[in-house]
Amino acid sequence: EQINRQLQQAFMRTSTFLVCTLLAVALVEVTAKKKDRVKLCGGEWDCIVIETDSGVLRADELDLKTMNVERLNDRLPSWFGPPVDRRVYQYKGKTLDMDKTFKEQGVKLNSKVKCLDSEKMNDAEL
């Protein structure tokens, strides 16, 4: 009976230790993601960073289920990057479709999207 009690106590200590370890790991992950978000987005909010040859803008308050290229163009200032009619967006090397939502195309919050000039892309292909 004493051995059973000792085994139960050892099991409880081990279980408590494992739970504490899992909580600590989860806390470290959350803290790391928060730091990454602050570094990328400039604060504790979600965003998508839009990069061009000439600059960078952060778009926040995005709903990836409804956001698409057309809506993004509407949100960005006309002076940013190439003229609106020549903008091509790429995410992880894949050109984004005008009509599909960002979510449908796999775009994630707290990531980077490149804004390219279609004329320069055509010139580079020649």
Wavefront OBJ file of the C-alpha trace (Angstrom):
o trace
v 0.000 0.000 0.000
v 2.842 2.388 0.804
v 4.465 1.559 -2.539
v 1.186 2.361 -4.321
v 1.004 5.712 -2.531
v 4.622 6.495 -3.454
v 3.962 5.576 -7.086
v 0.867 7.803 -7.145
v 2.818 10.705 -5.669
v 5.619 10.222 -8.184
v 3.064 10.106 -11.012
v 1.410 13.312 -9.776
v 4.767 15.107 -9.534
v 5.713 13.963 -13.036
v 2.295 14.987 -14.422
v 2.518 18.395 -12.770
v 6.022 18.880 -14.152
v 4.897 17.949 -17.677
v 1.902 20.307 -17.550
v 4.115 23.164 -16.323
v 6.634 22.438 -19.074
v 3.912 22.485 -21.745
v 2.572 25.787 -20.422
v 6.055 27.303 -20.417
v 6.665 26.191 -24.019
v 3.302 27.631 -25.089
v 4.094 30.926 -23.356
v 7.485 31.141 -25.088
v 5.817 30.529 -28.476
v 3.170 33.191 -27.877
v 5.825 35.665 -26.736
v 7.964 34.929 -29.814
v 4.992 35.398 -32.165
v 4.123 38.651 -30.404
v 7.692 39.926 -30.845
v 7.656 38.919 -34.531
v 4.330 40.722 -35.022
v 5.630 43.869 -33.299
v 8.757 43.791 -35.481
v 6.840 43.175 -38.711
v 3.656 45.190 -38.102
v 4.936 47.898 -35.759
v 2.650 46.922 -32.885
v 0.585 44.176 -31.317
v -1.829 43.906 -34.244
v -1.931 41.787 -37.369
v -0.945 43.123 -40.760
v 0.372 42.290 -44.188
v 3.512 44.075 -45.338
v 3.358 45.283 -48.936
v 6.837 45.643 -50.479
v 7.760 47.465 -53.693
v 11.118 48.452 -55.184
v 10.662 51.915 -53.716
v 9.115 51.315 -50.314
v 7.103 49.359 -47.806
v 3.613 49.837 -46.388
v 1.763 47.891 -43.725
v -1.893 47.080 -44.320
v -3.760 46.296 -41.121
v -7.355 45.553 -40.128
v -7.586 42.956 -42.884
v -10.204 40.272 -43.299
v -8.495 37.643 -45.429
v -11.882 36.082 -46.227
v -12.935 39.194 -48.153
v -9.637 40.922 -49.034
v -8.464 40.513 -52.616
v -6.121 42.383 -54.966
v -8.794 44.867 -56.041
v -9.670 45.769 -52.453
v -5.996 46.065 -51.557
v -5.475 48.463 -54.469
v -8.381 50.545 -53.169
v -6.709 50.783 -49.755
v -3.219 51.690 -50.931
v -2.351 55.285 -51.859
v -1.963 55.983 -55.577
v 1.621 57.228 -55.084
v 2.722 53.896 -53.616
v 4.584 51.610 -55.991
v 3.707 51.244 -59.652
v 0.542 52.773 -61.138
v -2.538 50.857 -59.998
v -3.255 49.435 -63.459
v 0.252 47.908 -63.600
v 0.409 46.429 -60.086
v 0.985 42.703 -59.773
v 1.047 41.125 -56.323
v 3.014 38.038 -55.413
v 2.934 35.959 -52.263
v 5.742 33.456 -51.789
v 6.607 33.755 -55.489
v 3.053 33.069 -56.688
v 1.115 35.800 -58.519
v -2.136 36.578 -56.733
v -5.365 36.261 -58.708
v -7.438 39.462 -58.915
v -10.755 37.802 -58.093
v -9.855 35.272 -55.403
v -9.657 36.258 -51.758
v -6.339 36.246 -49.959
v -7.517 33.347 -47.810
v -8.350 31.285 -50.910
v -4.813 31.940 -52.169
v -3.116 31.004 -48.899
v -2.034 34.507 -47.847
v -1.450 34.636 -44.089
v -1.566 37.539 -41.688
v 1.818 38.847 -40.541
v 3.486 38.018 -43.823
v 4.895 39.901 -46.809
v 3.345 40.465 -50.232
v 5.413 41.890 -53.103
v 3.930 44.571 -55.335
v 5.594 44.486 -58.752
v 5.290 46.546 -61.913
v 3.870 44.433 -64.750
v 5.819 46.455 -67.350
v 9.119 45.781 -65.607
v 8.186 42.115 -65.306
v 7.500 41.947 -69.071
v 10.797 43.733 -69.819
v 12.666 41.262 -67.634
v 11.112 38.339 -69.511
v 12.302 39.598 -72.920
l 1 2 3 4 5 6 7 8 9 10 11 12 13 14 15 16 17 18 19 20 21 22 23 24 25 26 27 28 29 30 31 32 33 34 35 36 37 38 39 40 41 42 43 44 45 46 47 48 49 50 51 52 53 54 55 56 57 58 59 60 61 62 63 64 65 66 67 68 69 70 71 72 73 74 75 76 77 78 79 80 81 82 83 84 85 86 87 88 89 90 91 92 93 94 95 96 97 98 99 100 101 102 103 104 105 106 107 108 109 110 111 112 113 114 115 116 117 118 119 120 121 122 123 124 125 126
